[in-house]
Amino acid sequence: MNLPSHRLLIASTAVGMFILLASNWMLVWPISVDNDKWQDISLAVLFPAILLLFWSLVTLGWLMFQIHPGDQLVARGPYRHIRHPFYFGMIVGLAGLALATNNWLAVLSTVLILWPVLILRAKREELELQQQFGTEWDLYKTSTFFLIPWVW
């Protein structure tokens, strides 16, 4: 599979985040006139996402940033069930953030730019993990979901 470069993924993330965060200055396009409802929903989505992000970071520790020869494959904590819980937490958290803006442009930038970039980053990591862990990675893949628990 031919995946985009790290630089392109980083640039795409920057563009998506800029649109998400500046959406209300760029284009007023409300999802609903009831902004309080969207604030409540966004908090309900953001809180578990932040917990999952924290749990993923604590479980991986420094392995989150770089794999070194001799490192062990982590299959505990949230990694027991899905291979990329940090990215799943990011996807859920970005959804909550987009809803908090109450702006369709923020939602579109999240769904059309940020989510695909996170999925591509996860796929890129899978190639690197396959190279590092070989058969152990193949066995781990058969017992876990890629990104979304019990779905994918």
C-alpha positions as CSV (number, residue, x, y, z in Angstrom):
1,M,0.0,0.0,0.0
2,N,1.4,3.4,-1.0
3,L,0.8,5.8,1.9
4,P,1.4,9.5,2.0
5,S,4.6,10.8,3.5
6,H,4.8,11.9,7.2
7,R,5.2,15.5,6.0
8,L,2.0,15.4,4.0
9,L,0.1,13.9,6.9
10,I,1.5,16.6,9.3
11,A,0.6,19.3,6.8
12,S,-2.9,17.9,6.3
13,T,-3.4,17.7,10.1
14,A,-2.3,21.4,10.4
15,V,-4.8,22.4,7.8
16,G,-7.6,20.4,9.3
17,M,-7.0,21.7,12.8
18,F,-6.8,25.3,11.6
19,I,-10.2,24.9,9.8
20,L,-11.7,23.2,12.9
21,L,-10.4,25.8,15.3
22,A,-11.1,28.9,13.1
23,S,-14.3,27.7,11.6
24,N,-16.5,30.2,13.5
25,W,-14.3,33.0,12.2
26,M,-14.2,31.7,8.7
27,L,-17.8,30.9,8.1
28,V,-20.8,31.1,10.5
29,W,-22.6,27.9,9.6
30,P,-24.4,26.6,12.8
31,I,-25.4,23.1,13.3
32,S,-28.2,24.1,15.6
33,V,-29.6,27.3,17.2
34,D,-29.5,25.5,20.5
35,N,-25.8,26.0,21.3
36,D,-26.2,24.7,24.9
37,K,-27.3,21.3,23.6
38,W,-24.2,21.0,21.5
39,Q,-22.0,22.1,24.4
40,D,-23.5,19.3,26.6
41,I,-23.1,16.7,23.8
42,S,-19.5,17.8,23.1
43,L,-18.6,17.4,26.8
44,A,-20.2,14.0,26.9
45,V,-18.0,13.0,23.9
46,L,-14.8,14.8,24.9
47,F,-14.5,13.4,28.5
48,P,-14.3,9.7,27.6
49,A,-12.0,10.6,24.7
50,I,-9.6,12.4,27.0
51,L,-9.6,9.4,29.4
52,L,-8.8,7.0,26.5
53,L,-6.0,9.3,25.3
54,F,-4.5,9.4,28.8
55,W,-4.9,5.7,29.3
56,S,-3.2,5.0,26.0
57,L,-0.3,7.4,26.8
58,V,0.2,5.9,30.2
59,T,0.1,2.3,28.8
60,L,2.6,3.0,26.1
61,G,4.9,5.4,27.8
62,W,7.9,6.5,25.7
63,L,7.0,3.8,23.1
64,M,4.3,6.2,22.0
65,F,6.9,8.3,20.2
66,Q,9.4,5.8,18.8
67,I,10.1,2.1,18.6
68,H,13.6,0.9,19.4
69,P,15.2,-2.5,18.7
70,G,14.4,-4.8,21.6
71,D,11.2,-3.0,22.6
72,Q,8.3,-5.3,23.4
73,L,4.9,-5.2,21.7
74,V,2.3,-3.7,24.0
75,A,-0.9,-5.7,24.2
76,R,-2.3,-4.5,27.6
77,G,-4.6,-1.8,28.7
78,P,-6.6,-0.4,25.8
79,Y,-4.2,-2.2,23.4
80,R,-5.8,-5.5,24.4
81,H,-8.9,-4.7,22.3
82,I,-7.8,-2.2,19.6
83,R,-4.4,-1.6,18.0
84,H,-4.7,2.2,17.9
85,P,-6.7,3.4,20.9
86,F,-4.9,6.7,20.9
87,Y,-6.1,7.4,17.4
88,F,-9.6,6.2,18.3
89,G,-9.5,8.7,21.2
90,M,-8.4,11.4,18.9
91,I,-11.2,10.7,16.4
92,V,-13.8,10.8,19.2
93,G,-12.2,13.8,20.8
94,L,-12.1,15.7,17.5
95,A,-15.8,14.9,17.0
96,G,-16.5,16.4,20.4
97,L,-14.4,19.5,19.6
98,A,-16.2,19.9,16.3
99,L,-19.6,19.6,17.9
100,A,-18.5,22.2,20.6
101,T,-17.9,24.7,17.8
102,N,-21.6,24.2,16.7
103,N,-20.3,24.8,13.1
104,W,-20.8,22.5,10.1
105,L,-17.4,23.7,8.6
106,A,-15.7,22.3,11.8
107,V,-17.6,19.0,11.4
108,L,-16.6,18.7,7.7
109,S,-13.0,19.5,8.3
110,T,-12.9,16.8,11.0
111,V,-14.7,14.2,9.0
112,L,-13.1,14.9,5.6
113,I,-9.6,15.9,6.6
114,L,-8.7,14.9,10.2
115,W,-10.3,11.5,10.5
116,P,-8.8,10.2,7.2
117,V,-5.3,11.6,8.2
118,L,-5.5,9.7,11.5
119,I,-6.5,6.5,9.7
120,L,-3.6,6.9,7.3
121,R,-1.2,7.5,10.2
122,A,-2.4,4.3,11.9
123,K,-1.9,2.4,8.7
124,R,1.6,3.8,8.3
125,E,2.3,2.8,11.9
126,E,1.0,-0.7,11.2
127,L,3.7,-1.1,8.5
128,E,6.4,0.0,10.9
129,L,5.1,-2.3,13.6
130,Q,5.0,-5.2,11.2
131,Q,8.6,-4.6,10.3
132,Q,9.6,-4.4,14.0
133,F,7.6,-7.3,15.4
134,G,6.9,-9.7,12.5
135,T,5.0,-12.8,13.4
136,E,4.2,-11.4,16.9
137,W,2.5,-8.5,15.2
138,D,0.6,-10.8,12.9
139,L,-0.8,-12.8,15.8
140,Y,-1.7,-9.6,17.7
141,K,-3.6,-8.3,14.7
142,T,-5.8,-11.4,14.6
143,S,-6.9,-10.8,18.2
144,T,-7.6,-7.1,18.1
145,F,-9.6,-4.5,16.1
146,F,-7.8,-2.0,14.0
147,L,-9.4,1.2,15.3
148,I,-13.0,1.0,16.4
149,P,-13.8,-1.6,19.1
150,W,-16.0,-4.5,17.9
151,V,-16.5,-2.8,14.5
152,W,-13.2,-2.4,12.6
